[in-house]
Amino acid sequence: MKESQESISPEGTVTLKVERLSPKGEGIACFEDQEIYLQQVLPGEVVEAMLGEPFAEGSRRRPGEVVSFKRQSAERQLTPCPHLQHCGGCTLGLYRYSAQLELKAQDVRAILSELKLPPELFCRMVPSQAEQAWRCKSIRYVEQVAGSFRQGFYAARSHQLCPIAHCQAESHWMSEFALALEALLNAQSQELKAFLMRDLGPARLVVLISHSRPVSSFIRALAPLCQRFSLSSLQLLVHEGAENSLLSGSVELLYGSPRVITSLADLSFEVGAKTFLQVNPKVAEQMYEEAVSFCSEADAQGTALDLCCGIGTMSLMLARHFARVVGVEIVQEAVDAARANASLNGLDNLEFRAADLSAVLPELISEQVNAVICDPSRVGIGERNCQLLGKLGPGSRLCYIFCSLKAFRRDLPCLLRSGFEVLKIQGYDMFPDTRMQETVVFLCKK
């Protein structure tokens, strides 16, 4: 560990140079044999800081509190979000956007170096078309303090509410609706756990989440709010599951339509209270189109698989290019929605299965399968499923969409050992101002 050359000043502060950022966006500096974690700093900056107690007894990690800056980075944003210090959601919110993209590209290149793969395999980091108001879905929480209700986001790594008026990542109407709902909750003395807002352009969907059905007077008072904000659908979800499973429970329609329609890649999709869609639709559409285009270069007379298919977004896109498409998803509700979406778009060459990948891949992998898209959750698909994909025939195309660099680092070597060759890698900035990204690997079976 690098040691600082600075000593403790008479005021009890130390001079530190920020070396790097943690995965959660904290600045890390070194002092003697310890790592000091600092908030609201960037690599290369030099600060005067007070040192806190170690995070745990015997730990070499401890917090530091910045007292003053001796040198600031040229990559620092001039006007960051005013909630940045308290909210903590935008871990790269201090960076200029061009620097954010370069940092994310460096993360990918570092893993390629670890895996001893040529750096030129990584093509580029595709930027978000919007640096602000990029979220099509936002969840805000509600709590009661001193007899008043307030809404906002949970601060990073906590269940401590950070009151928020306007969030730069949301559509403007979402922030305005949140404030109006907060005022109504206080006027009606109505408790609420949280609420979800979706901007499906032009459709708008809001889901209120509560432990019990609100009183009738509150429900009646919601109608003018729905009209004011042109909501297509207002729904109530009575929360019945574990605290970390927010959308578990029964849904009741309060206003408008039970499901709304949104479009992606000239296809129509029904969206309900629990439907999963990527939060940055413009980047998602670009990423999906490039994944499907890559796979469509395979023999169109064969079969394409869409693994972890969700509501069938890419399955329907693949159906335009292949004689047969099979989508696999472990969540039955998502499979039901995928089938409904295929019917909605008049496509009859699709089949959807609700199953775990490892249970169905041995049956699905055959000489007729020429292309596979795999878009799992952050945990990835794991070594066993990577080995099963290795049974695909020579020339088969695989597009693996990683939403976690941890899964990327683990699963890519498994695919290489299973006989795949990487043709190119491309990043997509689905989440501006955060450390998260989508990394798409385009592979071919040797």
C-alpha positions as CSV (number, residue, x, y, z in Angstrom):
1,M,0.0,0.0,0.0
2,K,1.3,3.4,-0.9
3,E,2.3,5.6,2.1
4,S,1.6,9.3,2.3
5,Q,4.6,11.7,2.7
6,E,2.4,14.1,4.7
7,S,2.2,14.3,8.5
8,I,-0.6,15.4,10.7
9,S,-0.9,19.1,11.1
10,P,-1.3,20.9,14.4
11,E,-5.0,21.3,13.6
12,G,-5.3,17.5,13.4
13,T,-5.8,17.4,9.6
14,V,-3.8,15.4,7.0
15,T,-3.0,16.2,3.4
16,L,-4.2,13.5,1.2
17,K,-4.2,12.8,-2.6
18,V,-7.2,10.8,-3.9
19,E,-5.9,7.8,-5.7
20,R,-9.0,6.2,-7.1
21,L,-12.8,5.7,-6.6
22,S,-14.4,2.8,-4.9
23,P,-17.2,0.9,-6.8
24,K,-19.6,3.0,-4.8
25,G,-18.1,6.3,-5.8
26,E,-16.1,7.1,-2.6
27,G,-12.6,8.6,-3.1
28,I,-9.8,6.4,-1.7
29,A,-6.6,8.0,-0.5
30,C,-3.6,6.4,1.4
31,F,-2.2,7.6,4.7
32,E,0.6,5.6,6.3
33,D,-0.6,2.0,6.0
34,Q,-4.3,2.9,5.8
35,E,-7.0,3.5,3.2
36,I,-9.0,6.7,3.8
37,Y,-12.5,6.9,2.3
38,L,-13.7,10.4,1.4
39,Q,-16.9,11.7,0.1
40,Q,-17.4,14.2,-2.8
41,V,-13.9,13.9,-4.2
42,L,-12.3,12.9,-7.5
43,P,-9.1,11.0,-8.3
44,G,-6.1,13.4,-8.5
45,E,-7.6,15.9,-6.1
46,V,-5.6,16.9,-3.0
47,V,-7.4,17.7,0.2
48,E,-7.0,18.5,3.8
49,A,-9.1,16.0,5.8
50,M,-9.9,14.9,9.3
51,L,-9.5,11.2,9.9
52,G,-12.3,9.2,11.6
53,E,-12.1,6.0,13.6
54,P,-11.5,2.7,11.6
55,F,-14.7,1.1,10.2
56,A,-14.1,-1.9,12.4
57,E,-11.6,-2.8,15.2
58,G,-8.2,-3.6,13.6
59,S,-9.3,-2.4,10.1
60,R,-7.0,-0.4,7.9
61,R,-9.9,1.4,6.4
62,R,-11.3,4.5,7.9
63,P,-13.4,7.5,6.9
64,G,-12.1,11.0,6.3
65,E,-13.9,14.3,6.3
66,V,-12.7,16.9,3.8
67,V,-12.0,20.2,5.4
68,S,-10.6,22.0,2.3
69,F,-9.3,21.4,-1.2
70,K,-5.7,22.1,-2.1
71,R,-6.2,21.0,-5.7
72,Q,-9.4,20.1,-7.7
73,S,-9.7,18.0,-10.8
74,A,-10.3,19.6,-14.2
75,E,-13.0,16.8,-14.7
76,R,-15.1,18.2,-11.8
77,Q,-18.6,19.4,-12.9
78,L,-19.2,23.0,-12.3
79,T,-22.9,22.6,-11.4
80,P,-23.5,19.1,-9.9
81,C,-26.9,18.1,-8.6
82,P,-27.8,20.0,-5.4
83,H,-28.8,16.7,-3.7
84,L,-25.6,14.9,-4.5
85,Q,-24.0,15.0,-1.1
86,H,-27.1,13.8,0.8
87,C,-28.7,11.4,-1.7
88,G,-25.6,9.5,-2.9
89,G,-27.5,7.8,-5.8
90,C,-25.3,9.5,-8.6
91,T,-21.9,8.2,-7.5
92,L,-20.2,9.9,-10.6
93,G,-22.3,13.0,-10.3
94,L,-19.2,15.2,-9.7
95,Y,-17.7,14.1,-13.0
96,R,-18.1,15.8,-16.4
97,Y,-20.0,13.4,-18.6
98,S,-17.1,12.8,-21.0
99,A,-14.9,11.8,-18.0
100,Q,-17.7,9.4,-16.8
101,L,-17.6,7.6,-20.1
102,E,-13.8,7.3,-20.1
103,L,-13.9,5.9,-16.5
104,K,-16.4,3.3,-17.5
105,A,-14.3,2.4,-20.6
106,Q,-11.2,2.0,-18.3
107,D,-13.1,-0.4,-16.1
108,V,-13.7,-2.7,-19.1
109,R,-10.2,-2.4,-20.4
110,A,-8.8,-3.3,-17.0
111,I,-10.7,-6.6,-17.0
112,L,-9.6,-7.3,-20.5
113,S,-6.0,-6.8,-19.3
114,E,-6.6,-9.2,-16.3
115,L,-8.0,-11.8,-18.7
116,K,-5.0,-11.2,-21.1
117,L,-7.4,-10.3,-24.0
118,P,-6.5,-7.7,-26.6
119,P,-7.6,-4.2,-25.6
120,E,-8.8,-3.4,-29.1
121,L,-11.7,-5.9,-28.7
122,F,-13.4,-3.1,-26.8
123,C,-14.8,-0.7,-29.4
124,R,-16.4,2.1,-27.5
125,M,-18.7,3.3,-24.7
126,V,-22.0,4.3,-26.3
127,P,-23.2,7.5,-24.5
128,S,-26.7,8.1,-23.3
129,Q,-28.6,10.4,-25.6
130,A,-29.8,12.3,-22.6
131,E,-27.5,13.2,-19.7
132,Q,-30.5,14.4,-17.6
133,A,-34.1,13.2,-17.5
134,W,-33.0,9.8,-18.8
135,R,-35.0,7.6,-16.3
136,C,-38.4,6.2,-17.5
137,K,-39.0,4.7,-14.1
138,S,-38.6,6.2,-10.7
139,I,-39.5,4.9,-7.2
140,R,-39.8,7.3,-4.3
141,Y,-40.4,6.3,-0.6
142,V,-42.6,8.0,2.0
143,E,-42.1,8.3,5.7
144,Q,-43.8,10.3,8.5
145,V,-41.7,12.6,10.6
146,A,-43.1,14.8,13.5
147,G,-46.6,14.3,12.2
148,S,-45.8,15.2,8.5
149,F,-45.3,13.0,5.5
150,R,-42.3,13.5,3.3
151,Q,-41.1,11.7,0.2
152,G,-37.7,11.1,-1.5
153,F,-35.1,8.5,-2.1
154,Y,-33.2,6.4,0.3
155,A,-29.7,7.6,0.8
156,A,-26.9,5.3,-0.5
157,R,-26.5,2.1,1.5
158,S,-29.3,3.0,4.0
159,H,-33.0,3.2,4.6
160,Q,-32.6,6.8,5.7
161,L,-34.9,9.0,3.6
162,C,-33.4,11.9,1.7
163,P,-36.2,14.4,0.9
164,I,-36.0,15.3,-2.8
165,A,-37.9,18.1,-4.7
166,H,-36.6,17.7,-8.2
167,C,-34.3,14.9,-9.4
168,Q,-32.2,15.6,-12.6
169,A,-32.5,12.0,-13.7
170,E,-36.3,11.9,-13.8
171,S,-38.7,13.4,-16.3
172,H,-39.8,16.8,-15.0
173,W,-43.5,15.7,-14.5
174,M,-42.3,12.9,-12.1
175,S,-40.8,15.4,-9.7
176,E,-43.8,17.7,-9.9
177,F,-46.2,14.7,-9.3
178,A,-44.1,13.6,-6.3
179,L,-44.4,17.0,-4.7
180,A,-48.2,17.2,-5.4
181,L,-48.7,13.7,-4.0
182,E,-46.7,14.6,-0.9
183,A,-49.0,17.6,-0.3
184,L,-52.1,15.4,-0.8
185,L,-50.8,12.8,1.7
186,N,-50.4,15.6,4.3
187,A,-53.8,17.1,3.6
188,Q,-55.5,13.7,3.9
189,S,-53.3,12.4,6.7
190,Q,-52.8,9.3,4.6
191,E,-49.9,6.9,5.1
192,L,-48.1,5.4,2.1
193,K,-45.0,3.2,1.8
194,A,-43.8,4.3,-1.7
195,F,-44.9,5.1,-5.2
196,L,-43.6,4.1,-8.6
197,M,-43.7,6.4,-11.7
198,R,-43.2,5.3,-15.3
199,D,-42.8,7.7,-18.2
200,L,-43.8,5.6,-21.3
201,G,-44.0,8.6,-23.6
202,P,-46.8,9.7,-24.1
203,A,-48.4,7.3,-21.6
204,R,-47.8,7.8,-17.9
205,L,-48.3,5.1,-15.2
206,V,-48.2,5.6,-11.4
207,V,-48.4,2.8,-8.8
208,L,-49.1,3.7,-5.2
209,I,-47.6,1.1,-2.7
210,S,-49.2,0.7,0.7
211,H,-49.5,-1.8,3.5
212,S,-53.3,-1.5,3.4
213,R,-56.0,0.1,1.2
214,P,-56.1,3.9,1.7
215,V,-59.3,5.5,3.0
216,S,-62.0,6.3,0.4
217,S,-61.7,10.1,0.8
218,F,-58.0,9.9,-0.2
219,I,-58.8,7.7,-3.3
220,R,-61.5,10.1,-4.4
221,A,-59.0,13.0,-4.0
222,L,-56.6,11.3,-6.4
223,A,-58.8,11.8,-9.5
224,P,-58.0,15.5,-9.9
225,L,-54.3,14.7,-9.5
226,C,-54.6,12.1,-12.3
227,Q,-56.2,14.6,-14.6
228,R,-53.7,17.4,-13.8
229,F,-50.7,15.1,-14.7
230,S,-52.5,13.3,-17.6
231,L,-52.0,9.9,-16.1
232,S,-52.9,7.0,-18.3
233,S,-53.2,4.7,-15.3
234,L,-53.1,4.9,-11.5
235,Q,-52.8,1.7,-9.6
236,L,-52.6,0.6,-6.0
237,L,-50.4,-2.3,-4.9
238,V,-51.0,-3.6,-1.4
239,H,-47.6,-4.7,-0.2
240,E,-47.6,-8.3,1.0
241,G,-44.1,-9.6,0.7
242,A,-40.8,-9.0,2.4
243,E,-39.6,-5.4,2.8
244,N,-37.0,-5.8,0.1
245,S,-39.6,-7.1,-2.4
246,L,-41.4,-3.8,-2.9
247,L,-43.7,-4.9,-5.8
248,S,-44.9,-8.1,-4.2
249,G,-48.7,-8.0,-3.6
250,S,-52.1,-7.6,-5.3
251,V,-52.8,-4.7,-7.7
252,E,-56.0,-2.7,-7.9
253,L,-56.8,-0.2,-10.7
254,L,-57.8,3.2,-9.3
255,Y,-57.9,5.3,-12.4
256,G,-57.5,4.8,-16.2
257,S,-56.4,1.6,-17.9
258,P,-55.0,-1.5,-16.1
259,R,-52.1,-1.7,-18.6
260,V,-50.6,0.9,-20.9
261,I,-48.9,0.5,-24.2
262,T,-45.4,1.7,-25.0
263,S,-43.3,1.2,-28.1
264,L,-39.7,0.0,-28.7
265,A,-38.1,-0.6,-32.0
266,D,-41.5,-0.2,-33.8
267,L,-43.0,-2.9,-31.6
268,S,-45.8,-2.5,-29.0
269,F,-45.5,-3.7,-25.4
270,E,-48.0,-3.8,-22.6
271,V,-46.7,-2.4,-19.4
272,G,-48.2,-3.0,-15.9
273,A,-47.3,-2.3,-12.3
274,K,-44.7,-5.1,-12.1
275,T,-43.3,-5.1,-15.7
276,F,-39.6,-4.9,-16.1
277,L,-38.2,-2.4,-18.7
278,Q,-34.8,-0.9,-18.9
279,V,-34.8,2.6,-17.3
280,N,-33.1,4.3,-20.2
281,P,-35.3,3.4,-23.2
282,K,-33.3,5.2,-25.9
283,V,-30.0,3.5,-24.9
284,A,-31.9,0.2,-24.5
285,E,-33.4,0.4,-28.0
286,Q,-29.9,1.1,-29.5
287,M,-28.4,-1.8,-27.5
288,Y,-31.2,-4.2,-28.4
289,E,-31.0,-3.3,-32.1
290,E,-27.3,-3.9,-32.3
291,A,-27.6,-7.2,-30.5
292,V,-30.4,-8.4,-32.8
293,S,-28.5,-7.2,-35.9
294,F,-25.4,-9.2,-34.9
295,C,-27.5,-12.3,-34.3
296,S,-29.5,-11.9,-37.5
297,E,-26.3,-12.5,-39.6
298,A,-26.7,-16.2,-38.7
299,D,-28.9,-18.5,-40.8
300,A,-32.4,-17.1,-40.7
301,Q,-33.9,-20.6,-41.3
302,G,-32.7,-21.8,-37.9
303,T,-33.8,-21.0,-34.3
304,A,-32.8,-18.1,-32.1
305,L,-32.9,-18.3,-28.3
306,D,-33.6,-15.3,-26.0
307,L,-32.4,-16.3,-22.6
308,C,-33.7,-14.3,-19.6
309,C,-36.1,-12.8,-22.0
310,G,-38.3,-10.8,-19.6
311,I,-41.5,-9.6,-21.4
312,G,-40.1,-10.6,-24.7
313,T,-38.6,-7.4,-25.9
314,M,-35.7,-8.9,-27.9
315,S,-37.6,-12.1,-28.6
316,L,-40.1,-10.1,-30.7
317,M,-37.2,-8.3,-32.5
318,L,-35.5,-11.6,-33.3
319,A,-38.8,-13.0,-34.6
320,R,-38.5,-10.6,-37.6
321,H,-35.3,-12.4,-38.6
322,F,-35.6,-16.1,-37.7
323,A,-38.0,-18.9,-38.5
324,R,-38.4,-19.7,-34.9
325,V,-37.6,-18.0,-31.6
326,V,-37.7,-19.5,-28.1
327,G,-37.6,-17.2,-25.1
328,V,-36.8,-18.5,-21.6
329,E,-37.6,-16.6,-18.4
330,I,-37.9,-17.9,-14.8
331,V,-40.6,-15.4,-13.8
332,Q,-44.1,-16.7,-14.9
333,E,-45.7,-13.3,-14.9
334,A,-43.0,-12.1,-17.4
335,V,-43.6,-15.1,-19.6
336,D,-47.4,-14.4,-19.6
337,A,-46.6,-10.8,-20.6
338,A,-44.2,-12.0,-23.4
339,R,-46.9,-14.2,-24.9
340,A,-49.4,-11.3,-24.7
341,N,-46.9,-9.0,-26.4
342,A,-46.3,-11.5,-29.2
343,S,-50.1,-11.7,-29.8
344,L,-50.3,-7.9,-29.6
345,N,-47.8,-7.6,-32.5
346,G,-49.3,-10.4,-34.6
347,L,-46.2,-12.6,-34.3
348,D,-46.7,-16.4,-34.2
349,N,-43.2,-17.8,-34.6
350,L,-42.4,-17.4,-30.9
351,E,-42.4,-19.8,-28.0
352,F,-41.9,-18.8,-24.4
353,R,-41.0,-21.1,-21.5
354,A,-41.1,-20.3,-17.7
355,A,-38.1,-22.2,-16.4
356,D,-34.6,-22.0,-15.0
357,L,-31.9,-21.9,-17.7
358,S,-30.0,-24.9,-16.5
359,A,-33.2,-27.0,-16.6
360,V,-34.0,-26.2,-20.3
361,L,-30.7,-25.5,-22.0
362,P,-29.7,-29.1,-22.5
363,E,-33.0,-29.6,-24.4
364,L,-32.9,-26.4,-26.3
365,I,-29.3,-26.5,-27.5
366,S,-29.2,-28.2,-30.9
367,E,-27.8,-27.9,-34.4
368,Q,-30.9,-25.8,-35.3
369,V,-30.0,-23.1,-32.9
370,N,-27.9,-20.5,-34.8
371,A,-28.1,-17.5,-32.5
372,V,-28.5,-16.7,-28.8
373,I,-29.1,-13.5,-26.9
374,C,-28.5,-13.7,-23.2
375,D,-29.5,-10.8,-20.9
376,P,-29.5,-12.0,-17.3
377,S,-29.7,-10.1,-14.0
378,R,-26.5,-8.8,-12.3
379,V,-25.5,-12.3,-11.1
380,G,-25.0,-13.5,-14.7
381,I,-25.7,-17.1,-15.9
382,G,-22.8,-18.9,-14.2
383,E,-20.2,-21.5,-15.3
384,R,-22.7,-24.4,-15.8
385,N,-24.9,-22.5,-18.3
386,C,-21.8,-21.1,-20.1
387,Q,-20.6,-24.7,-20.5
388,L,-24.1,-25.7,-21.9
389,L,-23.9,-22.9,-24.4
390,G,-20.6,-24.4,-25.6
391,K,-22.6,-27.2,-27.1
392,L,-23.8,-24.8,-29.9
393,G,-22.5,-25.7,-33.3
394,P,-19.6,-23.9,-35.1
395,G,-20.5,-20.5,-36.4
396,S,-23.3,-20.0,-33.9
397,R,-23.6,-16.4,-32.6
398,L,-23.9,-15.4,-29.0
399,C,-24.6,-11.9,-27.7
400,Y,-24.2,-11.7,-23.9
401,I,-25.4,-8.5,-22.2
402,F,-23.7,-8.0,-18.9
403,C,-25.2,-5.5,-16.4
404,S,-22.4,-6.3,-13.9
405,L,-18.7,-6.2,-14.4
406,K,-18.3,-8.9,-11.7
407,A,-20.3,-11.3,-13.9
408,F,-18.4,-10.2,-17.0
409,R,-15.1,-11.0,-15.3
410,R,-16.4,-14.4,-14.2
411,D,-18.5,-15.7,-17.1
412,L,-16.4,-14.5,-20.1
413,P,-13.5,-16.9,-19.4
414,C,-16.0,-19.7,-19.1
415,L,-17.3,-18.9,-22.5
416,L,-13.8,-18.8,-24.0
417,R,-13.0,-22.2,-22.4
418,S,-16.3,-23.5,-23.9
419,G,-15.1,-22.7,-27.5
420,F,-16.3,-19.2,-28.1
421,E,-14.3,-16.4,-29.7
422,V,-14.9,-12.7,-28.9
423,L,-15.4,-10.6,-32.0
424,K,-16.0,-7.3,-30.2
425,I,-17.1,-5.7,-26.9
426,Q,-19.2,-2.6,-26.6
427,G,-20.3,-0.6,-23.6
428,Y,-23.6,1.2,-23.2
429,D,-24.1,4.0,-20.7
430,M,-27.6,3.0,-19.5
431,F,-27.1,4.9,-16.2
432,P,-25.4,8.3,-16.5
433,D,-23.8,9.7,-13.3
434,T,-23.4,6.2,-11.8
435,R,-20.7,3.4,-11.9
436,M,-23.2,1.0,-13.6
437,Q,-23.1,0.2,-17.3
438,E,-24.2,-2.5,-19.7
439,T,-21.3,-4.4,-21.4
440,V,-22.2,-6.3,-24.5
441,V,-19.9,-9.1,-25.7
442,F,-20.4,-10.3,-29.3
443,L,-19.1,-13.9,-29.6
444,C,-19.0,-16.7,-32.2
445,K,-18.6,-20.4,-31.7
446,K,-15.4,-21.8,-33.2
